[in-house]
């Protein structure tokens, strides 16, 4: 039994080691959705910071650098995911980003495309979620594992 317990620990350690360099900031104003994203990403070994508002995201972006920003389009009344991504890119111009939304219009999609922001539609398809993250991070090893993880 001790061996069976050690195997998952070793596998988890391996996943953490391979993704440890990838710091992801996730922003969504729905606590249950945010928790789901955080748990999924942490399970894959990513270093995740999860916040509920644009204001909290801006605070985090001022404190440290991230390798990827995943942001809900609709946040509080006065700010959107575009505002958060634009702020993050003022600090790190090449910051990869994806917009998570259930309400995208053609205008939103065009704006995202022109700003090199990936768009993922809610409800999120998990395979597409991880595939997009891998592409944005340029993470070929994890990308293969995530997209071929049948």
C-alpha positions as CSV (number, residue, x, y, z in Angstrom):
1,X,0.0,0.0,0.0
2,X,2.8,2.4,0.7
3,X,4.1,1.9,-2.8
4,X,0.6,2.7,-4.3
5,X,0.6,6.0,-2.3
6,X,4.1,6.9,-3.4
7,X,3.3,6.5,-7.1
8,X,0.7,9.3,-7.2
9,X,3.0,11.6,-5.2
10,X,5.9,11.0,-7.7
11,X,3.5,11.6,-10.7
12,X,2.2,14.8,-9.1
13,X,5.8,15.9,-8.4
14,X,6.7,15.3,-12.0
15,X,3.8,17.4,-13.2
16,X,4.7,20.2,-10.9
17,X,8.3,20.1,-12.0
18,X,7.3,20.3,-15.7
19,X,4.8,23.1,-15.3
20,X,6.4,24.9,-12.3
21,X,7.7,27.7,-14.5
22,X,4.2,28.6,-15.7
23,X,2.5,31.1,-13.5
24,X,-1.1,31.7,-14.5
25,X,-3.4,34.5,-13.3
26,X,-7.1,33.6,-13.6
27,X,-9.8,36.2,-13.2
28,X,-13.5,35.4,-13.0
29,X,-16.2,37.1,-10.9
30,X,-18.1,33.8,-10.4
31,X,-16.5,32.1,-7.3
32,X,-17.5,28.5,-8.3
33,X,-16.2,28.9,-11.9
34,X,-13.0,30.5,-10.6
35,X,-12.5,27.6,-8.1
36,X,-13.0,25.1,-11.0
37,X,-10.4,26.8,-13.2
38,X,-7.9,27.0,-10.3
39,X,-8.3,23.3,-9.3
40,X,-8.0,22.1,-12.9
41,X,-4.8,24.1,-13.5
42,X,-3.3,23.2,-10.2
43,X,-4.0,19.5,-10.9
44,X,-1.8,19.9,-14.0
45,X,0.9,21.4,-11.9
46,X,0.6,25.1,-12.8
47,X,1.3,27.9,-10.3
48,X,-2.2,29.5,-10.2
49,X,-3.3,32.8,-8.7
50,X,-7.1,33.2,-8.8
51,X,-8.9,36.5,-8.2
52,X,-12.6,37.6,-8.4
53,X,-12.2,41.1,-9.8
54,X,-10.3,43.4,-12.2
55,X,-9.1,45.4,-9.2
56,X,-7.6,42.3,-7.5
57,X,-6.1,41.2,-10.8
58,X,-4.4,44.6,-11.2
59,X,-3.0,44.3,-7.7
60,X,-1.6,40.9,-8.6
61,X,-0.2,42.1,-11.9
62,X,1.6,44.9,-10.0
63,X,3.1,42.4,-7.5
64,X,4.5,39.8,-9.9
65,X,4.9,38.6,-13.4
66,X,2.7,35.9,-14.9
67,X,3.3,33.6,-17.9
68,X,-0.4,33.6,-18.9
69,X,-3.5,35.6,-18.1
70,X,-6.9,33.9,-18.3
71,X,-9.7,36.4,-17.8
72,X,-13.5,36.5,-17.9
73,X,-14.8,39.1,-20.4
74,X,-17.6,40.3,-18.1
75,X,-16.3,41.5,-14.7
76,X,-17.6,44.3,-12.6
77,X,-19.7,47.0,-14.2
78,X,-16.9,49.4,-15.0
79,X,-14.2,47.0,-16.2
80,X,-13.9,44.1,-18.6
81,X,-11.4,41.4,-19.2
82,X,-9.9,43.6,-22.0
83,X,-9.0,46.2,-19.3
84,X,-7.2,43.6,-17.2
85,X,-5.3,42.2,-20.2
86,X,-4.4,45.7,-21.4
87,X,-3.0,46.6,-18.0
88,X,-1.0,43.3,-17.8
89,X,0.5,44.0,-21.3
90,X,1.6,47.5,-20.2
91,X,3.9,45.7,-17.8
92,X,4.7,42.7,-20.0
93,X,3.9,43.5,-23.6
94,X,4.1,39.9,-24.9
95,X,1.9,38.5,-22.1
96,X,-0.1,35.6,-23.5
97,X,-3.8,35.9,-22.7
98,X,-7.1,34.2,-23.2
99,X,-10.6,35.6,-22.7
100,X,-13.2,33.3,-21.1
101,X,-16.7,34.3,-22.1
102,X,-20.2,33.1,-22.6
103,X,-21.3,36.4,-24.1
104,X,-18.9,37.1,-27.0
105,X,-20.2,39.2,-29.9
106,X,-18.6,39.5,-33.3
107,X,-17.2,42.8,-32.2
108,X,-15.7,41.2,-29.1
109,X,-14.1,38.3,-31.1
110,X,-12.7,40.8,-33.6
111,X,-11.2,43.0,-30.8
112,X,-9.7,39.9,-29.2
113,X,-8.2,38.7,-32.5
114,X,-6.7,42.1,-33.3
115,X,-5.1,42.1,-29.8
116,X,-3.8,38.5,-30.1
117,X,-6.1,37.3,-27.3
118,X,-7.4,33.8,-27.6
119,X,-11.2,33.4,-26.9
120,X,-12.6,30.4,-25.1
121,X,-16.4,30.1,-24.9
122,X,-18.3,29.0,-21.8
123,X,-19.1,26.4,-20.9
124,X,-15.4,25.6,-21.4
125,X,-14.4,22.4,-23.2
126,X,-11.7,21.0,-21.0
127,X,-9.6,19.5,-23.8
128,X,-9.7,22.8,-25.7
129,X,-9.0,24.7,-22.5
130,X,-5.7,22.8,-21.9
131,X,-4.8,22.8,-25.6
132,X,-5.2,26.6,-25.8
133,X,-3.1,27.1,-22.6
134,X,-0.4,24.8,-23.9
135,X,-0.3,26.7,-27.2
136,X,-0.2,30.1,-25.5
137,X,2.6,29.0,-23.2
138,X,4.5,27.3,-26.0
139,X,4.5,24.2,-23.7
140,X,5.0,21.4,-26.2
141,X,5.7,18.6,-23.6
142,X,2.6,19.4,-21.6
143,X,0.6,20.3,-24.7
144,X,1.1,16.8,-26.1
145,X,0.2,15.2,-22.8
146,X,-2.9,17.3,-22.4
147,X,-4.2,17.0,-25.9
148,X,-3.4,13.2,-26.2
149,X,-4.5,12.4,-22.7
150,X,-7.3,10.0,-23.7
